[in-house]
Amino acid sequence: MRKGELGLERINKLDELEKKYNILKEGLDTFNQALYELGYDRKVLKGPNRILNILDKIFKSFQGVEFLDKETYIIFLNELKDIDSIYDNAKEACRIIGSDFCDLSMCEFVWLGLDLLEIATYDSLICPDYPCTSEIFNEGKFSYYNIGDETNEIVIDSAEKCWNYLKENYDALED
């Protein structure tokens, strides 16, 4: 596949993700309104700002940029991991107040953030079956073998190494 073809596919995916983001924000507004009606302060109508701000920043960061820069990629991936761990911690509190079936999660927002990072680095376009960003996020690492050399396993175990791997694969594509 060529970079130009991937660029067009990237634009289409971005459009789909923007539509999904708007749907998620509408659902969040409905949820926030319900919390307000239950007696929460008016401030609940505008939250959760941290996840909304990071997604807005991700959307803005790579528009007009051919490939998301390494520092920005690492910052965003780490922020999404941090947000995800906060919601993991909140799950136990939800079980206490709402039984085993109650759950507080913003996983759709976090997954949207990962999808955006994968589009910003062409990750899910180059590696559609196993996007590297998701592997780093979920498993903390992934590995591969160079073609023709199945004896040397290469382990990618950090956001920085993941970005390097993605950039190298993107740069290897024809213009």
LINMO-V979808 format. One record per run of one state. SS is the DSSP state (@ for helix, = for strand, . for the rest). FROM is the first residue (numbers start at 1). TO is the last residue. Records with the same first field share a line. If there is no record, write none. Layout:
SS->FROM-TO / FROM-TO
//
This chain:
.->1-1 / 39-41 / 47-48 / 63-69 / 99-106 / 121-122 / 127-131 / 140-141 / 147-148 / 157-158 / 172-173 / 175-175
=->2-2 / 142-146 / 149-156 / 174-174
@->3-38 / 42-46 / 49-62 / 70-98 / 107-120 / 123-126 / 132-139 / 159-171
//
